[in-house]
Amino acid sequence: MASRKQDERLAFWESYGEPDADPAARWRSLLYELRHLGAVRLEQHRLGQAAAVRDSYAGVAAVLAAVLAAALTGPLSRVV
């Protein structure tokens, strides 16, 4: 759903500026993306879109893997 609004996103980042590239910011960004994917999945489930929910597993798994990798190599590596 969110990827359909690419024009608005590009306009936002052009006026707001590029996001931080530091590891902590990247980790937070991945968490927000994961949260968003979860919300989309819940909405698809609520609407009875079983195929869309089933298709979302690969995307969620990829972002979750990136979150875990970032946690193990980034700012949380001292905690994990």
Residue frames relative to the residue before (quaternion, step in Angstrom):
aa qw qx qy qz dx dy dz
M 1.0000 0.0000 0.0000 0.0000 0.00 0.00 0.00
A 0.7091 0.4727 -0.2782 0.4431 3.55 0.75 -1.03
S 0.6349 0.5556 -0.3432 0.4129 3.58 1.03 -0.67
R 0.5666 0.6069 -0.3812 0.4067 3.59 1.21 -0.30
K 0.7032 0.4502 -0.2528 0.4888 3.59 1.17 -0.46
Q 0.1309 0.8505 -0.5016 0.0887 3.56 1.03 0.74
D 0.6247 0.5526 -0.3525 0.4244 3.62 0.96 -0.77
E 0.6700 0.4923 -0.2949 0.4710 3.58 0.93 -0.89
R 0.6455 0.5232 -0.3173 0.4570 3.57 1.01 -0.78
L 0.6517 0.5046 -0.3154 0.4703 3.56 0.95 -0.85
A 0.6462 0.5127 -0.3186 0.4670 3.59 0.95 -0.84
F 0.6314 0.5337 -0.3369 0.4506 3.58 0.99 -0.81
W 0.7223 0.4487 -0.2659 0.4542 3.60 0.72 -1.04
E 0.5985 0.5508 -0.3652 0.4529 3.60 1.14 -0.54
S 0.7317 0.3985 -0.2444 0.4961 3.59 0.96 -0.77
Y 0.7010 0.4723 -0.2688 0.4618 3.61 1.01 -0.76
G 0.4893 -0.6266 0.4601 0.3954 3.57 1.03 -0.75
E 0.6227 -0.5605 0.3966 0.3752 3.54 -1.21 0.45
P 0.5166 -0.6342 0.4641 0.3399 3.60 -1.07 0.66
D 0.6488 -0.5121 0.3988 0.3973 3.53 -1.28 0.46
A 0.2982 -0.7657 0.5453 0.1656 3.56 -1.06 0.75
D 0.4621 0.6866 -0.4626 0.3177 3.61 1.20 0.01
P 0.6706 -0.5443 0.3255 0.3849 3.61 -1.13 0.60
A 0.6430 0.5221 -0.3393 0.4460 3.62 0.94 -0.75
A 0.6590 0.4959 -0.3077 0.4745 3.59 0.97 -0.82
R 0.6348 0.5224 -0.3288 0.4649 3.58 1.00 -0.78
W 0.6438 0.5211 -0.3168 0.4622 3.59 0.97 -0.85
R 0.6530 0.5025 -0.3088 0.4750 3.59 0.93 -0.91
S 0.6387 0.5343 -0.3218 0.4506 3.57 0.96 -0.86
L 0.6564 0.5032 -0.3058 0.4716 3.57 0.97 -0.82
L 0.6339 0.5212 -0.3308 0.4659 3.58 1.02 -0.76
Y 0.6481 0.5056 -0.3153 0.4743 3.59 0.96 -0.84
E 0.6421 0.5163 -0.3226 0.4659 3.58 1.00 -0.80
L 0.6454 0.5154 -0.3094 0.4712 3.57 0.99 -0.85
R 0.6378 0.5206 -0.3138 0.4730 3.58 1.00 -0.84
H 0.6509 0.5132 -0.3119 0.4644 3.57 0.96 -0.87
L 0.6544 0.5083 -0.3170 0.4614 3.59 0.91 -0.87
G 0.6274 0.5273 -0.3276 0.4701 3.57 1.08 -0.70
A 0.6528 0.5044 -0.3101 0.4725 3.58 0.98 -0.82
V 0.6302 0.5168 -0.3302 0.4762 3.58 1.01 -0.79
R 0.6524 0.5180 -0.3145 0.4552 3.56 0.94 -0.89
L 0.6448 0.5130 -0.3242 0.4648 3.60 0.96 -0.79
E 0.6518 0.5036 -0.3127 0.4730 3.57 0.97 -0.82
Q 0.6389 0.5094 -0.3296 0.4730 3.59 0.97 -0.77
H 0.6364 0.5152 -0.3239 0.4740 3.58 1.01 -0.78
R 0.6450 0.5313 -0.3133 0.4512 3.57 0.95 -0.92
L 0.7187 0.4377 -0.2376 0.4852 3.57 1.03 -0.80
G 0.5098 -0.6809 0.3998 0.3415 3.57 1.29 0.05
Q 0.4400 0.6925 -0.4532 0.3486 3.58 1.17 0.52
A 0.1187 -0.8547 0.5035 0.0438 3.54 0.53 1.24
A 0.6446 0.5240 -0.3329 0.4463 3.60 0.96 -0.78
A 0.6504 0.5093 -0.3174 0.4657 3.59 0.99 -0.79
V 0.6225 0.5207 -0.3356 0.4783 3.58 1.03 -0.76
R 0.6620 0.5074 -0.3004 0.4627 3.57 0.88 -0.94
D 0.6803 0.4940 -0.2853 0.4601 3.59 0.98 -0.84
S 0.6250 0.5800 -0.3357 0.4003 3.60 1.16 -0.47
Y 0.5109 0.6891 -0.4134 0.3055 3.59 1.16 -0.43
A 0.6545 0.5186 -0.3286 0.4412 3.61 0.92 -0.81
G 0.6661 0.5025 -0.3035 0.4601 3.59 0.94 -0.84
V 0.6509 0.5016 -0.3089 0.4788 3.56 0.98 -0.85
A 0.6448 0.5225 -0.3230 0.4549 3.60 0.95 -0.84
A 0.6537 0.5155 -0.3194 0.4527 3.59 0.97 -0.81
V 0.6808 0.4638 -0.2961 0.4835 3.59 0.91 -0.87
L 0.6284 0.5319 -0.3358 0.4577 3.59 1.00 -0.75
A 0.6351 0.5147 -0.3259 0.4749 3.59 1.00 -0.78
A 0.6496 0.5033 -0.3153 0.4747 3.60 1.01 -0.77
V 0.6179 0.5337 -0.3385 0.4678 3.60 1.05 -0.76
L 0.6860 0.4797 -0.2908 0.4633 3.58 0.84 -0.93
A 0.6436 0.5103 -0.3230 0.4702 3.58 0.98 -0.80
A 0.6581 0.4987 -0.3111 0.4705 3.57 0.96 -0.83
A 0.6425 0.5227 -0.3233 0.4576 3.58 1.03 -0.75
L 0.7054 0.4719 -0.2671 0.4565 3.58 0.99 -0.80
T 0.7644 0.3384 -0.1903 0.5148 3.59 1.14 -0.53
G 0.6961 0.4910 -0.2660 0.4513 3.57 1.20 -0.40
P 0.8569 -0.1836 0.1237 0.4655 3.53 -1.20 -0.66
L 0.6969 0.4658 -0.2868 0.4638 3.58 1.12 -0.47
S 0.4178 0.7371 -0.4633 0.2599 3.60 1.19 -0.09
R 0.6313 0.5253 -0.3412 0.4573 3.59 1.13 -0.47
V 0.6926 0.4711 -0.2650 0.4777 3.58 1.21 -0.58
V 0.6887 0.5042 -0.2807 0.4390 3.58 0.96 -0.93
